[in-house]
Amino acid sequence: MPHHQDSRDLPYTAHQMFDLVADIEDYPKFLPWNSAARIRARRPLPDGAEEIAADLVISFKVFRERFGSRVVLWPADPDTGMLRIDTEYLDGPFRYMRSGWTFTDRVEGGCHIEFFVDFEFRNAILQKLIGVVFHEAMSRIVRAFEDRARQLYGPA
């Protein structure tokens, strides 16, 4: 049951990083192992949040798996200004999968981001394969978002 957490201070605004992570359809352009992304549905929620049903195709070595997720984009908290993205598994190769991001502007500029992911594959072979490289893979994914931010918003 791999679990990974990461936090970073970045020179971009919380809204810039929120928008970058929320742009699921662009993931194949910059995320490692992501070969396709598709939005199934999008709908507003009563509390100002937005719910997205999305499919991602992950290609790793000889494995190619599609999975569906429910993504909730939360508006800025009125007290803290924190933005949040929560993801939960809908269908595909996992027993379960949850991930989340938070984005908070820093007084001195830039923002603080936190990321976590927790999942387990149904396929024992795939679970063992990813287990060997899991933390490095998750670090590469977070770095890919940082690199994408530099590409979109300029160097730090």
N, C-alpha and C positions, 0 to 999 in steps of 0.2 A: 504494500500500500504506500506508494511514493507520496511524499508530502514535501513541498518546497515553499519557502517564504523568502522574500527579498524586499529591501527598501533602499531607496536612493534619493538623493537631493539632486535635482536637475535644474538647468538654467532657463527652463521654459515655464510658461504659466500652467496652472492646473487645468484650465480650459483647453489649452493647446494639447496637452498630453491626453486628456479625456477624449477629445475629438479624434486623436490619432488612434487610440485603442478602440474607440467605438466604430471606426471605419473598417468593419469586418471584411467588406468586399475587396479591400486593398491588401489584405494579408498575404495573398500569394506573391505579391510584388516584392516583399521584403522578409517574410518570416521563414526561417529554415524549416524544411520538411512540410510546409503547407503548399499543396499543389493546386488547390481550388477552394473557393468560398462562394456561398450563395445564400441570399436572404430568402427564406420561405415566406415570412410574414412579418409585419410590423404593425404595432397598435399602441395607442396612447393608454396609459393607466390613469385612474382617477386622481392620484396624488401628484400628477405632473411628471411621473416617470414614463419611460417608453419601454415596451417589451418587444424584443426581436427574437424570432425563431430563425436560426441559421444552421447551415450545413458547412462543415469543413472537411476537406480531404487531406489526410496526413499520409505522406509517403516516407517510409523509413526502411532502408535496405530493400529487402524483397517484399515488404509489407506495404499495402496500400489500403487504408481504412477510411470510410466516411463516417462521420458522427454528427448528430444533431444536438444543438444546444438552445437553451432558453437564456437569453441575455437581457438583463434589466439595466437600463441607463437611468440612474437616479440624478435628479437636479441637485444643485448646490444646497447643502444644508443651510437654512437661514441663520443659524447661530455660529457655525464653524466655517462655512464656506466650502466644506469638503464635498467633492464630487465622488461618486461611487459607481462601479460597474460590477454586477454579480452575474455569474454564469453557472448554470446547472445543466446536467446531462439530460437529454431527451431519448436518444436512441443511437445504436451503433455498437462498437466493440468493447465498451466499458461495462464493468459491474456498477460503477458509480463514478462521477466526476463533478467536482465543484472548483470554481476559481473565483477570484475577485481582485479588484483594483480599487485603491483609494488615491485621491489626488487633492493635495492641500497647498494653497499658495503660502509662501514663506514671507515674513515681514521684510527680510533682507533681499528679497527677489527670488525668482525661480519658484520651484515647488518641491514638495516632498511626495514621493509616490511609495505605495506599498502594494505588493503583489503576493498572492498565495495560490497554490494549486494543490489539489488532493484528488487522487484517482486510483483506480485499479482496473486493469484490463481483464476481460473474460478469458482470453487466450493466455495460457501459462507460458508459452514460448515467448510471445511478445512481451509479457510482463517481465520475464527474466532478462530479455534483451534490453529493454528500456531501463531496467534496474541498474545495469552496469554503467550506463552513461547518463542517468536521469538528472543529477544535479548540474552536470556540465551542460546538458541540453537545455535545462530551464534557464541557466545563466546566459546561454547563447540567445535564447528567446528574448529575455529582458534587454540584452545588449542590442538586439535587432530593433527593438522599439526605440532605444536611445539613438541608434544610427539613423533610423527613419526620421526622428525628430530633427536631427542635425540637417538631414537632407531637405526637409520641408521648411524648417524655421531658421536655419542658419547655424553656424558654429557657436559654441558656448563662449 
